[in-house]
Amino acid sequence: MERYTQFLLRHKKLIIGVFVLGALLCAVLSGLVGVNYDFADYLPDKSASTRALEVMEDEYSQSVPNMRVLVYDVTIPQALAVKAQIAAVDGVEEINWLDDAADIYEPLETVEQKITDDWYKDGNALFSVTVDEAKGESVIPAVRQIIGGENCMEGSAVTSVLAPVNTSREVQQIMLLAVPIIFLILILTTDSWFEPVLFMITIGVAILLNRGTNLMFGTISFVTNAAGSVLQLAVSMDYSIFLLHRFAENRSGGLPVEKAMTEAVQQSVGSILSSGLTTVTGFLALVLMRFKIGPDMGWVMSKAIAFSLLSVLCFLPALAIVTYRLIDRTQHRSFVPKFDKFAAVVMKIRFPVLALIVLLLPASFLGQQNNDFFYGGSEVYSTEATQMGRDMQAINSMYGPSNPVVLMVPKGDMEKEISMNEELKKLDYVTSVVSYVNSVGNTIPDSFLPTETVSKLYSAHYSRFVITLEAAEKDADWYEKINDIRNIGEKYYGDKIQYAGNLVSTEDLKTTITQDNARVNFLAIAFVFLILLVNFKSLTLPVILTLVIESSIWINLGIPYFQGQTLFYIGYLIISTVQLGATIDYAILFSDRYMEFRRVMPGKEAARETLRVCTVSILTSAAVLTLAGVILGKVSTNGVLSQLGILIGRGAALSFVLVIFVLPTLLLLFDGVIRKTTLHCRFYRAEPEKKD
């Protein structure tokens, strides 16, 4: 390691140049990376809804309805005029309204009330529109211009166009807020005005390298794109802090600059690599998910941490040596108080705090296992903070939720189609069924009908039923409704049906993600445990450290249960691994220094000294991650990202509390066991007093 550091310091200007050029190149390349906002695209290739969508794309040229448009306070002639305008927009494949379901030239009183209420209620018209999503970027603004800002539109076609714009704007806002706040935290917890600049440059270069090299994946998910940079900034900042704190300690001890850096790298490389590897393995566990957002985030964030480690262990030493005079000239008094009294207080209250946590854990563990979840993307943009969310809530409050599903059955048996059609129409939550037998009947041969009419419902091999359900994922019985439709299809056609739609994809997501949960959590814990085992060469310490962080995760994920909050399952799953990987660093740093002090002093003194020395570093790291998470949670209008941010922020704070207030107690309680189960462990033992 000494030769490596000396090599870095001999070629410091070359290394700085290589990193800066690489960062500038990657800044340009990052603009070429695509972002995907569709949950369904991340389902396993073999899932039923994925196969059904592939069949539908092969068999039919027209999509299913993917947008609803609400126009307030219009007469029937005015509504027909709006319908004609929307139909004329290039990219609108079909638009349906009351005139497609009933004869509007007869008095409305003669039309069945349920049919009228589905399309025209209290003078407000609701249109069902099918948009070619490839042309969505031109269709959505055109429709908005037709209906005006006071009217509403919602659906996957709207979300796919507006979500990227909103998220891109919010990512910029998040970084603009996070960077100054993190910078302020670093100023308060360091002794130089320039040190925070070094931290930010080092991690900033790593972030640019990661974002640019995402081009190798072509496209990444919106979760990874939006949360990736702020997570990388927050999670890997402590590597820089560990190294520069050691560098400052060595210099204050009288070592020359280059020797101080050489020693600092040697002293901190173990903790930094262990911390980095545990974080990487936490993210790599996501790679084993069948739901592909997991691998997407796992690979990108593992690469992010690798670049952060590379930047901290190569770029930062060179940069610090080149700029150390600036560090010296910008020294300021410490703004952080000494932690001697704090350490003494923690030692006094350690047993009551431990007892409190032990009492909280059973309820937290059970709570986090019984949370309610959203599995799909239908509620991601339901917040009133965006026009998308306000429009969706307005339409749902007036007309109820609407979810079209497509049931494709083998073509050719008209009697079965008629029977199935009638059975589907009898379901009280089915608002409409569009099918060949429903639209045309069985008396007119399809050869006599216009090709355009037939091709929407009949393909070479299938007859398509487009069934609109008054159902949403937030309904307690959505899962049963979806299964009812499938069961009716299987009753007539067995396993030859194809079944697709947002709620069908959500059902597949639920099955896929819940199967992933246990495996991913187990592997994340196992990977972290193995790294701790190698790092500490101890059987006991990995158990204690993992238990402390897992306890903070249980409390974090148990809180939503007691708040009555519904979680997005993807956020729940990601936080389980991210919090473990990101905050185990606090426990590693604390235990490393404790073991170091324990070799030269008794247990209680070692714990007190560790608290005094480590609290600033751990507090800085936890504060950065907490505030980054809170900013992500408060700024983002994307439900998944907002919730993930709050969970990350709260998780970092809880991990800090347990590492500082509980871990010292556990290390002391198991002091003897640690000594016996740790390789080459040489704890301090006071010499017995000699009798005269």
N, C-alpha and C positions, 0 to 999 in steps of 0.2 A: 504493500500500500504506500510505503514511503517513496519507492521509485516512481510509482504512478503519480503521486502528488508532485514530486520534483519535475517530472516530465511536463505536467500541466503548467507549472510555474515557469519553466524554461520557454514554453511556447504559448504563453498566455495571450499575446496579441493575435496570433494565428487562430487560436481557439475562439476568442471573442468574435473575430471576423467571420469565421465559419458559422457560428450560431446566429449572428445578426443577419447574414445573407440568407441563411436557411429560413429564418423567421419572416423576412421580407418576401421571399418566394412563396412561402406557405400562406401568407396573408392574401396574395393574389389568387392562389389555387383554391382557397376556402370559398370564394364566390362561385365556384363551379360545382360545388357539392349540392346535390338535390336533397329535398326534404319531403318525407311522406307523412301525411296526416291521417291516413286511413287505417284504423285498427284491423279491419278485415284482411288487409294485405299481409298481415303478420301472423295469420293463422297457419298451422302446419299444412303442408301441401296435400296431405291425405285426409284432411278434415272434410266432413260431408258438405259443408257449405262452400268450401273452396272448390270441390269437385263440381258442385251444382252450378257455381258461377262460371266455371270453365265450359260446362255443357251449354249454358245459356248463351255465352258469347259465341260459341260455335254454331248454335242452332238458330239464334234470333239476332236480327240487326238492331232491334229497338230495346232500350232499357226499360226498367220499371219506373213508375212515378218516384221522383226524388226531390220534389219541391212543392210546398204549399204556399199559395199567395192569398192574403186576406186584404180585401178592399172594403173600407168602411163606407156606410151611408151612400149606397148606389141603388138606382132603380134597375129593373131587369134589363131594359134596353141599354143603360149605361154599362152594366156588367157585361153584356154581350159585346159591347164596343171595346172594353178593356180586354176581354178574352181574344178578340180578333187581333188587337195590337200585339199582345204577348205571343200569339200563335205565329205572327209574321216575323218574329225575331229569329235570325239565323242561329240554329243550334237548339231551338225548341222543337222537340220531336212530336209532342202531343200535349194538348191541354183539355181537361175535362171540367165540366160544370153541370149545373142543374139541367140545362137543355139536353145533355147527353143521357140523363137518367129519367126524364119525364117530358111531357108535352107542355112547354111553357106558354103556348098560345091559348091554352085552356085556363080558366080561372085557377089560381093556386090552391083554392079551397078543395078542388077536386083531386089534387095530388096527395098521395099518402104523406102524412105529416113527417114521418121519419125520413123520407127521401128529401123533402124540402129542407128539413133541419140540418141535413148533412152538407148542404151546399149554400143555403140562403137563409140566414137567421136575423131577424130584426133589422132588415135592410142592409146586412153585411154579407158580401159574397166571398166564398172560399173556392179557389181554383186548385185543381190537382194538375201538376205540370211534370212532364218528362223532359229532362234536359240532357243533351249529349255533353257529358262532363268534360270531354276533350275540348269543347268550346265554351266551357263554363266561365272563363275569365272575361269573355265578351258578353255572354248571355246575362249574367247576374247584374252588372251595371246597367244594361239596357232595360231589364225588367224593372229595376229600381227607378230608373228615369220615367218609365211609363206610369208606375203606381205612386211615385212620390215618397218622400221620407216619412210621412205620417201613417202610411199603410205598412203591412207586414209581409215578410216572406221567411220561410224556414225550411230546413231539410238538408240532406247530405250534399246536394249540389251547391247550396249556399255556403255551407261550412267549408267545403273543399276549396272555395275561392277566397273567402274572407279570413279563414284561420291563419294561413301563412302571413298575410299582411299584418294581422293583429299580433301574432307571435313574434314576428321579426321586429316590430316596433317595441314590443315589451322586452325582448332580449336586450335591446339597446338601453332601454330605461333601467333595467336591472343592473347592467354593468356600470352605467353612469352613476347609479346610487351606491352600488356595492364597493366599487374601487375607492372612492373618497372615504367612505366609512371604515373600510378595512385599513386604509392608509392611516386614518386617525388612530385606530386601535394600535397599530404598529408604532406610531410616534409615541403614544402613551406608555408602551411597554418596552421601548428600547432607550438607549442612552445617546443616540445620535439622530440628528434630523435627516441624515443621508441614508442610514441603514434601511428605512422603509422603502426608499427608492430602489435600493439593491434588491430587496425582496420582490417588489412589484415587477421590476425588469426581468428578473430571473423566471418568475412564474408566468409573466406575460409572454416571454419568448417560448416557453413550453406550451402555452395555450395556442399560440399561432402555429407552432410546429404540428400540434395535434389536429387543429382544425383543417389545415392544408392537406395533411396526409389522409384525412377522411375521404379524399377523392378516390382512394383505392377501393372504397366500398360503393362508389357511384352515388348512392342515395342512403340517407340515414333517417331515422324516425324523428318526429317532432319532439318527442320526450328527450332524446339524446341531444338534439341540436339546441334546444332551449336551455336545458339544465346542465349540459356538459361543461361549458366554460366556467360558470359560476361554481359548480361542484369542484372542478379541477383547481380553481383558485383557492377555494376554501379548504379542500382536503389536503392539498400538498404544500400549503404555505408553511406548515410547521417543520418541514424538512429544512427549509432555508433558516428558520428560526433556530433549530437545534444546532446547525453548523456555525452560524455567526455568533451565537451565544458562547459556544466553546472557543471560537476564535478570540472573542473579547476576553474571556477568562484567561486564556493562555497569554495574551498580550499584557493583561494587568498583572500577571505573574512574572513579567520581565523577559519573556521570550521575544527574540527578533521576529519581524513580521512574517517572513517566509517560513521560519521554523514554527511559529504559532499556527499558521494555516496548515502546515504538514501535520502537526500534532492534532489540530482540530478535526481534520479529515479522518485521521486514524481513530480518534476517540469517538466520533459520532457516526462513522460509516455503518457500524453494526446496528445501532438504533434506527438510523435512517433507512437502511436496506430492509430491516425487519418490519418497520412501519410500512414502507412502500410495498413490500411483498404481501403483507397481510391485506392491505387495501386492494392490491391487484388480484389476489385470490378471491376476495369478496366479490369483486366485479366479474372475475372469470367464472364464478359459480353460476352467474346469470347466463353464460354461454350455453349451459346445459339445459336451459328452458326450451320447451317445444314451441311456446309462444315467442315469435321471432323478435319482438321488441327486446326481450332479454338478451339474446346473443348480440343484437345490434348495440345495445348500451354496454354490454359486457366487453366486447372487443374495443369499442371506441374509448371507453373509460380506462381499460387496462393499458391501452396505448398511451392515454393521457398521463397516467401515473408514471409509466416508463419514461416518457419525455420529461416529466417533472424531476424524476430521479437523475436522469442524464444531465439536465440543466443545473440542478443543485450540486452534483458531484463533479461536474466538468466546468460549466460556464461560470457558476458563482465563485469558486475559488480564484479563478483567473481574474474575474471582474473585481473582486474584493481587494486583491493584491494591487491591481492597477489604480484603484480609487481609495486606498486606505487613508491617504492624506486628507481626502475630503471627509472621511468618517471622523478622523481626528479633529479637523477644524470645525466640524458641526456638532461636537459633543454638547450635550445639555444635561442638566441635573435630572435625576430619575423622577418621573412623575408618579411612579408606582411605589407605594409604601413598602417597607420591609415586612416580610411575612413571619417574623419571629413570634409575635403575639398571636397571629392567626394560627400558626402551627400549634402553639400551646393550647388554644381554644379547641381546635380539632381533636387533639389528643384527650382533652377533658371530656368532650361530649361523644366520643367515638362509640361507646356502648349503647347509649340511648338512640343514636342515629342508626346503628346496625339493627337494633330491635325494631325500630320504625319501618325500616326497609324490609325486614323479614316478615313483618305483619302485612305490608302492602303487596308483597310478591304473589301470594296465592290468588288474591282477587284480580291482580293485574294479569296474571297468566291466564286465568279463566276468561277474563274480559276480552283479551286480545284474540282468543280462540273463538269468540262468539260475536264478533263484529258483523254488521250488515255491509254488503258490498254492492258496488256497481261493477260489472264485468266488461261492458262494452263502452262505446264512445258517445252514446246518445245524450248523456248528461254532462259531457265535458264542457260545453259552452252554454249551460243553462243559467248562468249568472246574469243578473240585471245590469251588470257593469258594462255590457256590450249590447249593441243593437241586435246582434244575433240572438242573444239571450232574451232580451225584452220582446222581440218579435215572436220567439218560440213560446214564451209564457203567455203572450196575448192570444195567440192562435189556440193554444191548448186550453186556456181558460174559457174560451168561447165555444170551441168545437170539439174539445177533447183531444187526447193524443191520437196520432195516426201512424201506423206502421204497415206498409205494404210487404207482403211476402209472396213469393212465387212458388207454386207447386207445379212441377212438370211431370206428366204421366205419359206412358206409351200411347201413341196415337192409334186409333182404329176401332175401339169399342165404344160406340156412341151411348149405349145403354148404361155402361159403367160411368161414363162422364156425366150423364144426366143425373143419375142417382147420387153421385158424389157431389155434384154441384148443388143439389137440393139440400143435402145434409150440411154442407158448409154454410149455406144461407140461413139455416135455422139457428146457428150459434149466435147468441145475443150480442157478442162483442165483435162480430163480423159486420162491418158497415157496407161493404160491397164485394161482389165477386165478378170479375171480368173474365169471361171464358167464351170459347166458341159456342157452346150450347146455350149459354146465357144471352149472348149478343145476337146470334144468328138463328139458333134453334137446330133441330135435326131434320127439318123438312126440305131445306134448300141445299142441294149439293154444292160443295165448296168450289167446284169448277165453274159455277155460275156467278160467283162472287168476285169483286175486285181483288187483285193479288195483294194490294196494300192491306186490305181488311183481314184477309186470311193469314198473311205472313206475321201479323202481330201475335196471333194465337196458335197457329199451326206451323210446325217446322217439318223437316223431312221425317223426323222420328217421334216428336213429342207434341202433346197438346198442353198449352200453358194456361194455368189459372192464376190470375193476379188477385190476391185476396187482401183486402184492407182491414186491418184489425184496429179496434179502439183499445190500444194497449201501449204501455211504455215501460221501460226497464225499472222505473221507480215504483211501479205497481207490484204489490206482493205476489200476485198470481200470474205475472207475465210468462213465467217458465211453463206453467200448466197450460196456458193458452196456446203457446207454440207447440207443445207436445200434442194437444188435442188435434190441431190441424194435421200434424204428421201422422197421427194414429188413424185419422180418417183416410188419408192417402194410402197408408199401408194396408188398411182394411180392404181396399179395392184392388191395389196393385202390388202389394208386398214390398219387397226391397228394390223394386224397379223405379221408384219415384226419385226425383231430384227436387231439393227443397232449399230455397235461398231467400235472403232478406236480412235487414239489419239485426232484427231480434234473433234470427236463426244463427247468424254469425256470433251474436252475443252468447247464445246457448253453447256454441262450440268453444268460444273463449272461456266460458265458465268451466267447462269440462277440462280444457287444456291447462288453464292457469292453476286450477286447484290441484291437478295432478302434479304440476311442477313444484308446488309450494314445499312439500315435505322434503323432496329430493334436493332442491336448491339450498334450503336452509341447512340440511344435514351436511352437504358438501362444503358449504361456506364455513361452517363451524369446524369441520374436519380439516380443511386446508389451513385455516388459521391456527388450529391446535398443533398441527405438524410443524408449522413454521416456528411457533413459540417453543415447541419441544426442542427443535434444533438450536434455536437462539439461546435459550436458557439452560439447555441440557438438564432439564428438570422434569419430573413427572407431575409434580404438584402445582408449580407456577402456571403452566398453561391452563389447568383446570380452574384455578382461582381467577385468572385474568379473563378468561372466556366467560365464566359465570357472572363476573361483575358487569361486563358489557351486555351480555344477554339479559341480565336483570333490568338494565336501563332500557333495553328494547321492549321488553314485556310491559314495563310501566308506560313507555311512550305509546305503544299500540293498544294498551288497555284503556287509556284516557278517552279515545273516541267512543268506546262502548258505553262508558258512564255518562258521556255527553249526549248520547243518542245520535251520534253523527254517522252517516253512511260513508264508507271509504271506497275509493277506487282501488280495486284489487291489485292492479298493476303497481300502484304506488305503495300499497301495503307490502307487496312481495319485494319490490326494489329496496325499500327502506330497511327491511330485515337484513339484507346483505350489505347495503351501503353503510348503515350505522355501525355494524360490526367491523367492517373493513376500515372505515374512516376513523373511528374513535378508539379502536384497540391501541392506536398509537399512544394515547394518553397513558394507558395502563402499562405499555411497554417502557415508555420513558420513565415513569415513576418506579417501576420494579427494577429497571436497570440501575438507577441511582441508589435505590434502597439496598440492592445487593452490594453495590460498591461501598456504601457507607457501613453496611453490616459487617464487612470484613475488618473494620477498624474500631467499631464501637458497639455497645449493647443495642438490643432491638428497639427499645423506646426512643433512645437518642437517634438511632438511624432513621426511624420513621419521622421524627420531628425535623431532623436535618433535611430529609428528602422533601418534606412539605415546604420547608423554608426555601429550598433551592429550586424546586420544580414547579411550584404553583404558578409563577409568572408565565413560564413557557406553556404550560397546559391551559392556563386561563386565556392566554393570547390565542392559541389555536382554537379553543372551544368558542371563544367570543367571535372569531372570524367566521367559523362554520355556522354558529347560531344566527348571526346577523345576516349572513349570505342566504341562509334558509328562510329567514323571516322576510327578507326583501323579495325573494322569489315568490313566497307565499302571498304577500300583500299586493305585489304589482301584477302578477300573472292573472289573466282572466280565464286561462285554460284550467279547468277543474283539476286535472291530473297534476299539472305542474304546480299549481297553487297548493294543493294538499301535500304534495311531495316536499315542497319547500318548508311548510310548517312542521311536518314530521321530522325533516332533517334538522331544522333549527332547534326544535324541542329535544330531539334525540341527543344532539351535541351537548346541550345544557345538562340533561339528565346524566349523560356519561361523565361529564366533568364532576358533577355532584357525587356520583358513586365512586369515581376514582379517588377523589380528594378526601371524602368523608368515610368511605367504607373499605376501600382497598387497604389502607394502612392497618386497620383493625384486623382484617383477615390475614395480612402478612405476619402480624404479631401473634395472632391466635395459632397459626400453623407454622410458626417459626421453627419448631423442632422437626416437624414433618418435612418442611422444605429443606432443612439441613441434611436430613437422611436420604431424601429422594432427588438430590441435585448433585450432579457429577462434579468432582473437584471443588466442593463447597467448603470454604474455610471461614466460618463465622467467627467473629471476635468472642473470646471468652475471657472474662476478668480473672486475673491470677488470684488464687485464694491467699488471704493474708497469712503471713507466717507468724506462728506463736513464738514469743520470746522464750 
